[in-house]
Amino acid sequence: MNNVTLLFPAPQKRVMQIVFNRAEIAIIMGLYGRFVSAGLLKDYAIRMDVDEARFAAFQRAAERPNFEIVKRPELARKQGAYALIGIGGTVLKRGHDLFGTCQILERRLMKAVNLS
């Protein structure tokens, strides 16, 4: 009689994962698609962890990424939730807006395409 069986056990705490939402993915994949059509990129990877979400774009699959777009919501009030990271791991730009943060890449793409 001392054994208590719970019919509905308490739900266990789930670890939340940081993800890119649909609008962010649309911006990122649009930019990536323009780089692919220019022949500058060929592969990408997306990693979503507990503390950050990361999109990495590669010229070849076996190399380091040409750039990475990182989303860290914990930095949203300080430096901005988004960071654009270059080849050597240097932070090229931080911002509160993903589109504004990726404007550096748009300029690079325009320079690469207009080399006629």
C-alpha positions in Angstrom: 0.0 0.0 0.0 3.0 2.3 0.3 3.8 2.3 -3.4 2.4 5.2 -5.3 2.1 5.0 -9.0 1.7 8.2 -11.0 -0.8 7.9 -13.8 0.6 11.0 -15.5 4.3 11.5 -14.6 5.6 15.1 -14.5 7.1 16.1 -17.8 10.8 16.3 -17.8 12.5 19.6 -18.5 13.4 19.8 -22.2 16.6 21.6 -23.3 15.6 24.3 -25.8 17.6 24.5 -29.1 18.4 27.7 -30.9 17.2 27.6 -34.5 16.9 29.9 -37.5 13.2 30.8 -38.2 11.7 30.7 -41.6 12.4 34.3 -42.4 16.0 34.0 -41.4 16.4 30.8 -43.5 14.9 32.6 -46.5 17.4 35.5 -46.2 20.4 33.1 -45.7 19.4 30.7 -48.5 18.7 33.6 -50.9 22.2 34.9 -50.3 23.7 31.5 -50.5 21.9 30.8 -53.8 23.3 34.0 -55.3 26.9 32.9 -54.3 26.3 29.5 -55.8 25.0 30.9 -59.1 28.1 33.1 -59.3 30.3 30.0 -58.8 31.8 31.1 -55.5 30.3 28.5 -53.1 29.3 24.8 -53.5 28.3 23.5 -50.0 26.8 24.6 -46.7 26.2 23.2 -43.2 23.8 24.2 -40.5 24.4 23.5 -36.9 21.8 24.2 -34.2 22.9 23.9 -30.5 21.7 24.9 -27.1 23.4 28.2 -27.2 23.7 29.1 -30.9 22.7 28.4 -34.4 25.3 28.5 -37.1 25.2 28.5 -40.9 28.6 27.8 -42.6 29.2 28.2 -46.4 32.0 26.4 -48.1 33.8 26.7 -51.5 34.7 23.0 -51.3 33.3 20.5 -48.7 36.7 19.6 -47.3 37.8 23.2 -46.5 37.2 25.8 -43.8 34.0 27.8 -44.3 34.3 31.0 -46.3 31.9 32.7 -43.9 29.6 31.8 -41.1 26.4 33.4 -39.9 25.8 32.9 -36.2 22.7 33.5 -34.2 23.1 33.9 -30.4 20.0 35.2 -28.8 21.7 35.7 -25.4 23.7 38.6 -27.0 20.6 40.3 -28.5 20.5 43.2 -26.0 24.3 43.7 -26.0 26.0 43.3 -29.4 23.2 41.9 -31.4 22.0 38.4 -31.9 23.7 37.9 -35.3 27.3 37.8 -36.2 29.1 37.4 -39.5 32.4 35.5 -39.1 35.0 35.4 -41.8 37.5 32.8 -43.0 40.0 33.1 -40.1 37.4 33.2 -37.4 37.4 37.0 -37.3 34.1 38.7 -36.6 33.3 40.9 -39.7 30.1 42.4 -38.3 27.6 42.1 -35.5 24.0 43.3 -35.5 20.5 43.1 -34.3 19.2 42.6 -37.9 20.2 39.6 -40.0 19.7 41.4 -43.3 21.8 44.4 -42.2 24.5 42.1 -40.9 24.8 40.2 -44.3 25.2 43.4 -46.3 29.0 42.9 -46.3 28.5 39.7 -48.2 26.2 41.4 -50.7 29.0 43.9 -51.5 31.5 41.0 -52.0 29.1 39.3 -54.3 28.7 42.4 -56.4 32.4 42.8 -56.7 32.9 39.2 -57.7 30.2 39.3 -60.3 31.1 42.6 -61.9 34.7 41.6 -62.9 34.1 41.8 -66.6 
